[in-house]
Amino acid sequence: MSQDAQSFYQNGYQYFSQGDYQKAEENYQKALELNSDFEDAHYWLGKVYRETGQYDKAIRQWFEVLRINPRNPYSFRYLNESFRDISRVRNGSASDYYSEGLKMLEINDQAFLNENNYSSQALLLTIPYFKKAIDLQNDLIGAHYWLAEIYQALSKKVSWQYTSMAINSLEKVVEIEGKKNPYAFQRPSEYWYAYQELILIYQSLGLNERKENLLSQLEKVKTDPYQQVLTEAGYSNFGYPDKIEVVKQKGELTELWKYEEEGKTFRVVNKEVVNEELTQSEHSTKENILTEETIEKEIENEDDL
């Protein structure tokens, strides 16, 4: 008698509950031959492979489940658990695990991951390295940041359920670096990129209030370090500079903080204001005023003669 996919699936479930995994596999396979998008058949076939220690095959089934239904929470959990304990580094430091994760991703100078460059399985394989690094050193912001980038890539390739995990990791970057280094915005860093990534995620999800709150926080954390340095030097009401130039002179890094509207440039060394300079436009204005004054004086002198 011919059977439909549902009948084979139910037979497979009966055999699975009896512990006859071989016959369960056969029936689930037959169900999938008749309906390749049979979500439950893929899921239970994955569980068959999990019970028999065939994890690679189980992972492929759970990928299929999430392809059909990205919302499936059970396959999502099993998929992540399958990679939880994988690691080539043993008894290493946080930096050892972190470095190995970067090596697997082939990270050099890039700041963001392009999900098209990696398979889903390759991304999942790197997660335990960054998680182990975080377990050993919770404030290692690079590990949190690249974990977030992996989750974002997986949210596009596998399931949107990874998005919330990406948000949590990016928010951790912002929290940790904000406490450790108030001058983080004076150099490109994971802290800077985390804000950019979070704003884009909030925008894509329509979380407008969270986006606006983050933008307000961003403006404040960008402004505070500069405002503090200038206030201590006697200059008030200056926020984030319009331009920042870095000049290396005699082994010291000198920063030029330029405020174009106010027409001022501050020369800063080691977070201390060395002097105040005029911008080029202000120089030109001053020169014009001096020229006018000189001409007026010359005219006055001629009249006296």
DRENDO-322915 format. One record per atom (N, C-alpha, C): residue in three letters; x, y, z. Coordinates in steps of 0.05 Angstrom, whole numbers, plus 5000, padded with zeros to 4 digits. Atoms other than C-alpha are relative to their C-alpha. Layout:
BEGIN
ALAXYZ
...
***
This chain:
BEGIN
MET501749765000
MET500050005000
MET501850255000
SER498549755001
SER502550694983
SER499450165026
GLN500349844976
GLN503751155042
GLN500850294994
ASP499249725004
ASP504051915046
ASP502150075020
ALA497849914983
ALA509452325080
ALA499250005029
GLN500949994972
GLN505352415143
GLN500049725013
SER500050284989
SER504551655152
SER502949915006
PHE497250074995
PHE512051545145
PHE501150155024
TYR499149834977
TYR513252115194
TYR499049885026
GLN501150114975
GLN508651805246
GLN501249735007
ASN498650254995
ASN511851125237
ASN502850055011
GLY497349934990
GLY518651445247
GLY499950085029
TYR500249914973
TYR516251765311
TYR499649765019
GLN500550244984
GLN513751095337
GLN502749845005
TYR497450144998
TYR520450765322
TYR502050155018
PHE498249844983
PHE524251345354
PHE499349975029
SER500950034972
SER520151295418
SER500749735012
GLN499250274991
GLN521950555421
GLN503049965000
GLY497150025000
GLY529350695412
GLY501149864975
ASP499150135024
ASP529550365343
ASP500850224980
TYR499249775016
TYR533550925310
TYR500549944971
GLN499650075028
GLN535250555246
GLN497450014985
LYS502549995014
LYS527950455227
LYS498750285001
ALA500949724999
ALA526251155251
ALA501250164978
GLU498649865022
GLU531551425204
GLU498849934973
GLU501150095026
GLU528751015146
GLU497350134994
ASN502649885004
ASN521751275156
ASN500150304997
TYR499749715003
TYR523751995165
TYR501150074972
GLN498949965026
GLN527951945102
GLN497949974978
LYS502150055020
LYS521951665063
LYS498050235001
ALA501849774998
ALA517552235089
ALA501250244985
LEU498649775013
LEU522752735064
LEU500249964970
GLU500050055029
GLU523152404996
GLU497450084987
LEU502649925010
LEU515752544988
LEU499550305005
ASN500349724995
ASN516153245019
ASN502550115013
SER497449914991
SER522953565024
SER499950245020
ASP500349784981
ASP520154155064
ASP498449925025
PHE501450104976
PHE517153725119
PHE501650075025
GLU498549894978
GLU519554125179
GLU500449805023
ASP499850184978
ASP518053615233
ASP501749754994
ALA498550245008
ALA521153035194
ALA503050075001
HIS497249914998
HIS527753435188
HIS500850025029
TYR499349964972
TYR527553605261
TYR500549735014
TRP499750264986
TRP526452885286
TRP502249834988
LEU497750135012
LEU531452615236
LEU502650105013
GLY497749884986
GLY536453095268
GLY500349885027
LYS499950124973
LYS534652815336
LYS501049714998
VAL499050275004
VAL535852105309
VAL503050014998
TYR497149995004
TYR542852305286
TYR501450095026
ARG498849914974
ARG544052655353
ARG500249775019
GLU500050234981
GLU542152035392
GLU502149794992
THR498150205010
THR546851605348
THR502850124997
GLY497449885000
GLY552652095354
GLY500950104973
GLN499349905026
GLN552452325281
GLN499450304998
TYR500649724996
TYR552853065297
TYR500050164974
ASP499949865026
ASP554753305227
ASP497449974985
LYS502650055013
LYS548552985199
LYS497750145014
ALA502149874984
ALA544253255256
ALA500050304994
ILE499849715005
ILE546853965243
ILE498850074973
ARG501149945027
ARG544953925169
ARG496950005001
GLN502950014997
GLN537853725189
GLN498950255014
TRP501049764986
TRP537154315237
TRP500350254984
PHE499849785019
PHE539654785184
PHE497650004982
GLU502450035017
GLU534054515140
GLU497550105014
VAL502349914984
VAL528954635195
VAL499950305000
LEU499949714998
LEU531155355203
LEU499750144972
ARG500649895027
ARG531055455127
ARG497050014995
ILE502850015004
ILE523855245127
ILE498550185019
ASN501349844979
ASN521955585192
ASN502150135018
PRO497949874984
PRO527056085220
PRO499150055029
ARG501049964972
ARG522656145283
ARG500249765017
ASN500050254984
ASN523455425305
ASN502050025023
PRO498149964978
PRO526455495375
PRO501549755008
TYR498750254992
TYR528154755385
TYR502549944983
SER497750055018
SER532654675324
SER502150225005
PHE498249784994
PHE535655355341
PHE501749935024
ARG498550074976
ARG537555105410
ARG501949774995
TYR498350235005
TYR540154435387
TYR502450074982
LEU497849915018
LEU544254765332
LEU502250135015
ASN498049854985
ASN547755225380
ASN501449825020
GLU498750184981
GLU548954675431
GLU502049814987
SER498250195014
SER552254245378
SER502850114998
PHE497349875003
PHE558054745374
PHE501150105026
ARG499349884975
ARG558354925447
ARG502849935010
ASP497550094987
ASP564354505468
ASP502349954980
ILE497950045021
ILE568354505403
ILE502250215004
SER497849814998
SER575254825411
SER502649854995
ARG497350125005
ARG582254685385
ARG502050105021
VAL498249894980
VAL585455105440
VAL499449885027
ARG500550134974
ARG586354745507
ARG501850145021
ASN498549884977
ASN588355075573
ASN501450254992
GLY498749755008
GLY589855735539
GLY498950245015
SER501049754988
SER588956455561
SER497850114983
ALA502149865015
ALA583356915539
ALA501050094973
SER498949905025
SER587857215486
SER500649774980
ASP499550235018
ASP589556515459
ASP497449924986
TYR502550085013
TYR582256345447
TYR499150224981
TYR500849785017
TYR580857035420
TYR501650014974
SER498350005023
SER586757005372
SER499349784981
GLU500750225017
GLU584656325347
GLU497450054985
GLY502649935013
GLY577556575333
GLY500550194977
LEU499449805021
LEU580357165293
LEU501349864977
LYS498650145021
LYS584856695255
LYS498149834983
MET502050165015
MET579056245236
MET498250174982
LEU501649825016
LEU575156845211
LEU501750154979
GLU498149865018
GLU581457105175
GLU499750305002
ILE500349714994
ILE580657785208
ILE502750134999
ASN497649845001
ASN586058285190
ASN499450285008
ASP500549724994
ASP584259015184
ASP497050064998
GLN502849935004
GLN576858965168
GLN498550035027
ALA501549944976
ALA571759215218
ALA497449855002
PHE502550135000
PHE565658835197
PHE500249744984
LEU500050265014
LEU564058125173
LEU498150024976
ASN501750045023
ASN561357985104
ASN499149715001
GLU501050274996
GLU556857385114
GLU500349834975
ASN499850155025
ASN557657185041
ASN502749854998
ASN497350125001
ASN564956995055
ASN500249755017
TYR499950234982
TYR563156445105
TYR497649824998
SER502350184998
SER558855825109
SER498950035028
SER501349994974
SER553955785167
SER501549835020
GLN498650184981
GLN557755205197
GLN502750125008
ALA497449884993
ALA564455575193
ALA499650225021
LEU500549794980
LEU561356155232
LEU499449885027
LEU500750134975
LEU558455695284
LEU502449885014
LEU497650124988
LEU565155365294
LEU501750195015
THR498349804986
THR568356015316
THR498950095026
ILE501349904976
ILE563256175370
ILE501249915026
PRO498850104974
PRO566255725425
PRO502650145008
TYR497549874994
TYR572956085419
TYR499650275013
PHE500549744989
PHE570156775431
PHE498649985027
LYS501450044975
LYS565556515486
LYS502049925022
LYS498050084980
LYS571356175521
LYS501850235008
ALA498449764994
ALA575456815516
ALA498550185020
ILE501649834982
ILE569757195549
ILE499749875028
ASP500150144974
ASP569056665604
ASP502550065016
LEU497549964986
LEU576356775621
LEU500550305005
GLN499649714996
GLN576257535613
GLN497550154989
ASN502649905008
ASN569357835613
ASN500150274987
ASP499849735011
ASP571658535594
ASP501650024974
LEU498550005025
LEU575158325530
LEU498050084978
ILE502249905018
ILE570958765484
ILE500349904972
GLY499750105027
GLY573958495420
GLY498549744996
ALA501550265001
ALA571057805436
ALA497050044999
HIS502849945001
HIS564258095450
HIS499250124972
TYR500749875026
TYR564458515386
TYR499949794977
TRP500050195022
TRP566457945339
TRP497949785003
LEU502250184995
LEU561457485372
LEU497450124989
ALA502449865010
ALA556158005355
ALA500050004969
GLU499850005029
GLU558658045283
GLU499249724989
ILE500750275008
ILE558057285278
ILE497049955002
TYR502950034996
TYR550957295306
TYR498550154978
GLN501449855021
GLN549057835256
GLN500149864973
ALA499750155025
ALA551757425198
ALA498149765001
LEU501850234998
LEU547956815223
LEU497150075000
SER502849915001
SER541557215231
SER499150034971
LYS500749985029
LYS541857335155
LYS500149744986
LYS499650255014
LYS544156645136
LYS498249775011
VAL501350234988
VAL540456185185
VAL497350085012
SER502549944986
SER535256505231
SER500250285013
TRP500149744987
TRP533157195255
TRP500349985030
GLN499850034972
GLN533456905325
GLN502850085011
TYR497449924992
TYR540857075326
TYR500250305004
THR499949704998
THR539157825322
THR500150095029
SER500049924972
SER537557875396
SER502749945014
MET497450074988
MET544157525413
MET502150214991
ALA498249795010
ALA547858035369
ALA499650265016
ILE500649754984
ILE544358615405
ILE501349985028
ASN498950034973
ASN546358335473
ASN503050035000
SER497149985001
SER553658275452
SER500950284994
LEU499349725006
LEU553958975422
LEU499550185023
GLU500549844976
GLU550759275483
GLU502149965022
LYS497850064981
LYS556058925525
LYS502550164993
VAL497649855009
VAL561559255483
VAL499750295010
VAL500549724993
VAL558459945495
VAL500250045030
GLU500049984971
GLU557559815569
GLU502949985011
ILE497350044989
ILE564659555581
ILE501950224993
GLU498149805009
GLU568560045539
GLU499450285011
GLY500849744989
GLY564560635564
GLY501150045028
LYS499049984973
LYS566860475635
LYS503050005001
LYS497150045000
LYS574060285618
LYS501550244988
ASN498449825016
ASN576060815568
ASN498250234990
PRO501749775008
PRO572361495565
PRO501050144975
TYR499049885024
TYR576861695507
TYR499949814976
ALA500050205021
ALA575061105463
ALA499350114973
PHE500749895026
PHE572161555409
PHE502250154986
GLN497849865012
GLN578861865396
GLN501749814983
ARG498750195018
ARG580861245357
ARG497949814990
PRO501950215009
PRO577160745313
PRO500249765018
SER499950224981
SER575160185359
SER497449844997
GLU502450164999
GLU570059625370
GLU497750165013
TYR502049834986
TYR566560135415
TYR498550174980
TRP501149835021
TRP565360605356
TRP498249834982
TYR501550175019
TYR563160035310
TYR497549885013
ALA502350124986
ALA558459745363
ALA497750194999
TYR502149805002
TYR554560395364
TYR498850004972
GLN501050005028
GLN554060395288
GLN498249764994
GLU501550255005
GLU551759675286
GLU497349995015
LEU502449994985
LEU546659765341
LEU497950194988
ILE501949815013
ILE543560375308
ILE498749884976
LEU501150135024
LEU542759985243
LEU498049785007
ILE501850214992
ILE539659395278
ILE497350115011
TYR502449884989
TYR534759825318
TYR498350124978
GLN501549885022
GLN532860185254
GLN498649794983
SER501150215017
SER531759545215
SER497649865014
LEU502250134985
LEU527259275271
LEU497850195008
GLY502049804993
GLY523359915278
GLY500050085029
LEU499849924972
LEU525760025349
LEU500950295002
ASN499249725003
ASN525660775341
ASN500750135027
GLU499449884974
GLU525560955415
GLU502849925010
ARG497350104992
ARG531660515429
ARG502150134983
LYS498149875018
LYS535060815368
LYS500650295009
GLU499649724992
GLU533861535391
GLU501550025027
ASN498650004974
ASN536161375462
ASN503049944996
LEU497250065006
LEU542461065434
LEU501550234987
LEU498849775013
LEU543761665390
LEU500650225020
SER499549804978
SER543062125451
SER502349915017
GLN497750104984
GLN547861685490
GLN502650034984
LEU497649975017
LEU552661685431
LEU501050295000
GLU499249725001
GLU552662445428
GLU501350085027
LYS498949934974
LYS553962485503
LYS502849885004
VAL497450124995
VAL559661985506
VAL502150104981
LYS498149875018
LYS562862315445
LYS500950275011
THR499549724992
THR562363005476
THR501550025027
ASP499049974973
ASP564162885549
ASP503050025003
PRO497149984996
PRO571662745543
PRO501250264991
TYR498949755011
TYR572963365501
TYR499150235017
GLN501149794983
GLN568463795543
GLN501550025027
GLN498650014975
GLN572063575606
GLN502850124998
VAL497349905004
VAL579063725579
VAL499950304996
LEU500249715005
LEU576964415554
LEU499050165024
THR501049864976
THR573164595617
THR502250045020
GLU497849994981
GLU579264435659
GLU502050224991
ALA498149795010
ALA583264915614
ALA498750284999
GLY501349754999
GLY578065465624
GLY498250074976
TYR501749955023
TYR573965385560
TYR497449845004
SER502650134995
SER566565235569
SER498449994974
ASN501950025021
ASN560965035522
ASN501249904973
PHE498950135024
PHE565264645473
PHE499449705002
GLY500750285001
GLY562763955452
GLY502049844984
TYR498350175017
TYR565463455402
TYR501150174977
PRO498849835021
PRO570363775353
PRO498849954972
ASP500850035028
ASP568363895280
ASP502149834985
LYS497850165012
LYS575163615260
LYS502149945021
ILE497850074982
ILE580763255296
ILE502449924982
GLU497650075015
GLU587763235267
GLU502149915020
VAL497950114982
VAL593362825298
VAL502750054986
VAL497349945010
VAL600563065289
VAL502049895019
LYS497850114983
LYS606762705314
LYS502450194999
GLN497849814998
GLN612063195337
GLN501949935023
LYS498050064980
LYS618463015374
LYS499149775018
GLY500850244985
GLY615762345395
GLY497450035015
GLU502649964987
GLU609262645422
GLU497750024980
LEU502349985017
LEU602362585393
LEU498550265008
THR501549754996
THR599163265386
THR497449994985
GLU502750005013
GLU591763325372
GLU499150294996
LEU501249745006
LEU588563925339
LEU497049974999
TRP503050024999
TRP581263995359
TRP498950264988
LYS500949775016
LYS577964455309
LYS497050045004
TYR502849924997
TYR571364825323
TYR499650224979
GLU500249825023
GLU569665155257
GLU498150235005
GLU501949794996
GLU563565545278
GLU501050215020
GLU498849814980
GLU567165845338
GLU502650124990
GLY497549905011
GLY573365955296
GLY502449955018
LYS497850054982
LYS577965625346
LYS501249724995
THR498650255001
THR583165065345
THR501649975025
PHE498550044975
PHE585964765409
PHE502149794994
ARG497750195002
ARG592764435409
ARG500149855027
VAL500250174976
VAL592363845458
VAL502149795000
VAL498050214996
VAL597963405484
VAL499449855026
ASN500550174976
ASN596662825531
ASN497550105015
LYS502549924989
LYS589563065542
LYS500150275016
GLU499849734989
GLU591863765563
GLU500250204978
VAL499949785020
VAL590664405524
VAL502650155003
VAL497449865000
VAL597464695506
VAL499650304993
ASN500649735008
ASN594865305470
ASN497550014982
GLU502349965017
GLU589065605431
GLU501050144975
GLU499249895026
GLU589965755357
GLU497650104985
LEU502249925017
LEU585766115306
LEU499849824976
THR500350155024
THR582965745248
THR500950174976
GLN499049865024
GLN585065935177
GLN498150234994
SER501949795007
SER578666335166
SER500250235019
GLU499749794980
GLU579666715231
GLU502750154995
HIS497449875007
HIS586966845211
HIS499550214978
SER500549825023
SER584467155146
SER498450245009
THR501549774990
THR579367585183
THR501750195015
LYS498249834984
LYS584567835232
LYS501950154982
GLU498149875018
GLU589367985176
GLU498650234985
ASN501549795013
ASN583968385140
ASN499650245018
ILE500449784981
ILE582468785203
ILE502550165004
LEU497449864996
LEU589868935213
LEU500650174976
THR499549855025
THR590469145140
THR498450265000
GLU501849775000
GLU584469615147
GLU501050215020
GLU499049824980
GLU587369905211
GLU502550144990
THR497549895011
THR594170005177
THR499450224980
ILE500749805021
ILE590970365118
ILE498950265013
GLU501249774987
GLU586870815164
GLU502250175013
LYS497849854987
LYS593171005203
LYS501750154980
GLU498449865021
GLU596971155138
GLU498650244990
ILE501649775009
ILE591271605116
ILE500150235020
GLU499949794979
GLU591271965183
GLU502750145000
ASN497349885001
ASN598772065178
ASN500350194977
GLU499849835023
GLU598072355108
GLU498550265004
ASP501649764995
ASP592672835131
ASP501550195019
ASP498449834982
ASP597273075187
ASP502150154985
LEU497949875016
LEU602573225136
LEU498750234983
***
